[in-house]
Amino acid sequence: MAEQGLDPETPPGLHLVSAFLSMEPADSLISLARACGGGAVTVTVQRFIWDHCINKPVGSHKKNFLKKLIVEAESNYGDVLNELYAQYAAYMASFKDNDLIIGNARACKCISFLFTDGCFELPTCPRSRKLVVPLQCSLNMLAGDTGCSIWPSSLFLSEFILSFPDIFFGKSCFEVGSGVGLAGICLAHAKASNVILTDGDLSTLANMKLNLELNQLRTNTDVLGRAIGDPKMSSKLIWRSNFQVKCLFLPWESASECGLHDFMPDIILGADVIYDPSCLPHLVRVLAILLHKGDSCPQIRKGGHISLLDNKCVDGQVNGANKGNLSDCNAVSDGKCINECGGKAIYNAAPKGRSREHPVAYIASVIRNIGTFNYFLALADVANLCITDQTKTPCDLLPYMQSYDRSSIRLFTV
């Protein structure tokens, strides 16, 4: 049976513990617990959960999980450990857990990247084949604390970095909208030469810096005016022994062109940055400058508006009138053109680790609104930026994370 020889360092026990530490939803944890017990949450599985999950000083979601665990065992007329009953009673008698749902509550999640046999030879894979990244995150993803939450595209971008480290090795990397800093931590593991993480929210920036320090990375934080206006405040980072990750306060709408030209990274990254139509002109302007095309988007710099109907994919299925969902749009299928650039179709090309003459941007995104994505394509076309679907499936480093739908995420190059 699956429960025989349960080990927190090997599946299925490893998957259950990893899911618990990453604060997966309780239903996902119960599903993994069943897998550990061959289809049932047996006493042996309960003991494993008690020893490696509940009876640990981590995990602020224990109460809800514990309740569902007890219900699951009882519903199958199974025995329940006395320790689980006692711990749940203690939670019910305590008001401490109520603090977690007040305001912008934060908790420490541990994201475990698990390297399987197919990818353990990657230079980003530690000897243990497990890379654990602790992150302080918001528990209130949709109520004003989005910058401190872990979003699916950030997970995908991080898997991509760890799966194809040759793309980022020795390169200067600049992320727009870095959130909790997960991609930056992965860039450090991929041995990028410079890592500059930016965000337009000061509280998010402070949380990001804390997360970098939790992962033993030295940081250097600057505010926009000082960081990119004073040549003495160089963005150059010291390689490896004194390696730093630079955290930069960068509101897209106020970023200066001359200041951004001081950075000129090899690779620009972004995860779930295509979401707010009002922010997209500023985002595209920043991308154009960082990609050395700052002079090619006068309409955007002047605040001009262009018609969504003018932007079409080669197959004509992406336009401002299409309000369907992503499955109705062939513009985001592998190897397809995303927009027209200078009248020529731009097609998918597999990412290579070789040096590039020009910088490139990797944007991971869930396309929730086709109209918003279409607007982004139109702005990019005006800025002479060519968007291609570069989606290449990385190693599945998060096999335990049932709430993470990799199939909904696309990776674009600019």
Helices and strands as residue ranges (DSSP letters): H 13-21, H 26-36, H 43-49, I 50-54, H 62-75, H 82-93, G 96-101, E 106-114, E 130-138, G 146-148, H 152-163, H 165-168, E 172-176, H 182-189, E 194-199, H 202-214, E 218-223, H 224-227, G 240-242, E 244-249, G 252-254, H 257-260, E 267-271, H 280-290, G 294-296, H 298-301, G 308-310, G 326-328, G 330-332, E 340-341, E 344-345, E 360-366, H 370-382, E 388-389, G 406-408, E 409-413
